Amino acid sequence: MTNAHVKCRISKLICPLSEVGAVSEFGGKAYHLSRMLNEGLPVFAGFVVTNQAFQEFLDVNQLRDPIAAVVDQIDAGNPASLQQASSVIRDLVQSSALPEHLADDLQ
């Protein structure tokens, strides 16, 4: 893919995996899966929620401070501490509402 920025057909916040562009907008995993898909390798078709959409999700749900507080308490040398922090952050994200316009784009 030569274009760093690809215009997504769905929205600016959600994009078909086949149309993923810059790593900074979509993340490394999505970027590489898109490249593999576009090269004809066996990758399931799907969609990607952009970094912009994720940042908006964090802001709308006011998750930045609670996540930062959890991260501040991590003892990186203690696997149990990392697992606990991961669990708390996952619960914060999963219990938060998806902004309405993102939910609409996903339908």
C-alpha positions as CSV (number, residue, x, y, z in Angstrom):
1,M,0.0,0.0,0.0
2,T,1.5,3.3,-1.0
3,N,-1.0,5.7,0.4
4,A,-0.3,6.6,4.1
5,H,-3.9,7.9,4.4
6,V,-6.8,5.9,3.0
7,K,-10.3,7.2,2.9
8,C,-12.5,4.7,4.6
9,R,-15.9,4.0,3.1
10,I,-17.6,3.4,6.5
11,S,-16.5,6.5,8.4
12,K,-13.5,8.4,9.6
13,L,-13.6,6.3,12.7
14,I,-14.3,2.8,11.5
15,C,-12.6,1.3,8.4
16,P,-12.7,-2.0,6.6
17,L,-9.5,-4.0,7.2
18,S,-8.8,-4.0,3.5
19,E,-8.6,-0.2,3.5
20,V,-6.3,0.4,6.5
21,G,-3.6,3.0,6.0
22,A,-1.0,4.5,8.3
23,V,0.1,2.6,11.4
24,S,-0.4,5.7,13.5
25,E,-4.1,5.8,12.6
26,F,-4.9,2.1,12.9
27,G,-2.2,0.4,14.9
28,G,0.5,-2.1,13.8
29,K,-1.6,-5.3,14.0
30,A,-4.4,-3.8,11.7
31,Y,-1.8,-2.4,9.4
32,H,0.0,-5.7,8.9
33,L,-3.2,-7.7,8.7
34,S,-4.4,-5.3,6.0
35,R,-1.2,-5.7,4.0
36,M,-1.5,-9.5,4.3
37,L,-5.2,-9.4,3.2
38,N,-4.3,-7.1,0.2
39,E,-1.5,-9.5,-0.8
40,G,-4.1,-12.3,-1.0
41,L,-3.0,-14.1,2.1
42,P,-5.7,-15.9,4.1
43,V,-6.9,-13.2,6.5
44,F,-10.5,-12.9,7.5
45,A,-12.2,-9.7,6.4
46,G,-13.1,-7.4,9.1
47,F,-13.1,-3.8,10.3
48,V,-10.9,-1.6,12.4
49,V,-11.8,1.0,14.9
50,T,-9.3,3.8,14.4
51,N,-7.0,5.3,17.0
52,Q,-9.0,8.5,16.8
53,A,-12.2,6.5,17.7
54,F,-10.5,4.9,20.6
55,Q,-9.1,8.2,21.9
56,E,-12.6,9.6,21.6
57,F,-14.0,6.6,23.5
58,L,-11.6,7.2,26.3
59,D,-12.5,10.9,26.5
60,V,-16.2,10.5,26.3
61,N,-16.1,8.0,29.1
62,Q,-13.5,9.9,31.1
63,L,-11.3,6.9,31.3
64,R,-7.8,8.5,31.1
65,D,-7.5,9.3,34.8
66,P,-8.8,6.1,36.1
67,I,-6.6,4.1,33.8
68,A,-3.6,6.2,34.7
69,A,-4.3,5.6,38.4
70,V,-4.3,1.9,37.8
71,V,-1.1,2.0,35.8
72,D,0.6,4.1,38.5
73,Q,0.0,1.2,41.0
74,I,1.6,-1.5,38.8
75,D,4.6,-3.3,40.2
76,A,6.2,-4.3,36.9
77,G,8.2,-7.0,38.5
78,N,5.1,-8.7,39.8
79,P,3.1,-10.7,37.3
80,A,0.1,-10.7,39.6
81,S,0.1,-6.9,39.7
82,L,0.1,-6.8,35.9
83,Q,-2.7,-9.3,35.7
84,Q,-4.8,-7.3,38.3
85,A,-4.2,-4.0,36.5
86,S,-5.1,-5.6,33.2
87,S,-8.3,-7.0,34.6
88,V,-9.3,-3.6,36.2
89,I,-8.6,-1.7,32.9
90,R,-10.5,-4.3,30.9
91,D,-13.5,-3.9,33.3
92,L,-13.3,-0.1,32.9
93,V,-13.4,-0.3,29.2
94,Q,-16.0,-3.0,28.9
95,S,-18.4,-1.3,31.3
96,S,-18.2,2.0,29.4
97,A,-20.7,3.1,26.8
98,L,-19.8,3.3,23.1
99,P,-20.5,6.8,21.8
100,E,-23.7,6.8,19.8
101,H,-22.2,7.8,16.5
102,L,-19.7,5.0,16.7
103,A,-22.4,2.5,17.5
104,D,-24.4,3.7,14.5
105,D,-21.3,3.3,12.3
106,L,-20.9,-0.3,13.4
107,Q,-24.5,-1.3,12.5
